[in-house]
Amino acid sequence: MTLRVKLLSRAGTLGELTTTIGRAGGDIGAIDIISATRDSIIRDVTVNAASSTHVQEIVNAVHDIDGVEVINVSDRTFLMHIGGKIESSQRCL
């Protein structure tokens, strides 16, 4: 899954986020900066989870962190289909 989160610009917030994900059993694959302002930073955090139930457990744990707002949660299957499906067509001769 990919979590899009908004973190307050405060020392330790990213560390708290990653620790919480790890304690919930999530395996972080990547952390990308989407945008940053003086007061906050938006990041995409890619996390491997065992199941959809496990994803929800991780998301619930992240929701409880002070200074972190979950903006969006996307799963890998959804992300692979952004932009449409591959189209096949038949040519008539």
N, C-alpha and C positions, 0 to 999 in steps of 0.2 A: 504494500500500500504506500501511498504518498500522502503525508500530512502537510498541509499548508498551514503554517502557524505564524502568528504575530507575537513577537517577543518584545517586551519593554526593554529599552536600552538601559540595562542595569547589570552590573557585574554579577556573574554567576547564573544568570537566567538560562543561557544555553547549556551550561553544565547540569543544571537541575533538570532540564528537559531530557537530555541524553541519559542521565542517571535514572530518571523515572521510566523511560522506555526500556532500558536495560533491565531494571528490576522487575518490569512486567514481562520479561522474556522476549522482548523484541530485539532483532538484530539489525542495527542501523547500517545501511549500505551507502548512503550519500546524504550530504546536507548542502543545499544550494541556496544562495542569497537571491531573492527575487527583487526586493527593493529595500531601501533603507532611508530613514529620516533621522532627524536629531533625537526623536523620542522613541522610535521603535524600528524593528527590522522584521521583514517578512521572509520566511525561509520555507523551502520544500524539504521535508525530511523523508527519505525513502527507507522503509522499514520492512523487513521480512517477518512474517508472522505465520504460525502453524495452521490457522483456520480463520474463518470469518468471526467465530466467537472470540478467538484470541485477538483479532483486530479490534473488536469492540472493547475488550478489556484494556488494551493499550490506550485507545482513544479516551476511555473513561478516566484512566490514570492521568493522562495529559490534561484533561479538563480541570482537574483538581489543582493544577499548579498555579500559584499566584503570579501574575505577570505574563501568562501565556494564554493566548486566545486561539482556539482551533477555528480556522477559517473554512477549511474544506478537507475532506478525506476522499481519496480516489484509489480504486483498486487497480491492479496491473491489467486485468482484462479490459476494463473501461478505457484506460490510457492507451492500450494498443489499438483501439478502434476510433480514436479521435481522428477526424479527417475523412471518415467514410470507410466503406468496405471496398475490397478489390472487386471490380466488376468483370463479369465474363459475358461475352456476347457471341451469338451465332451469326456467321456470314452465310447468306444465301447466294448460291452461284447460279 
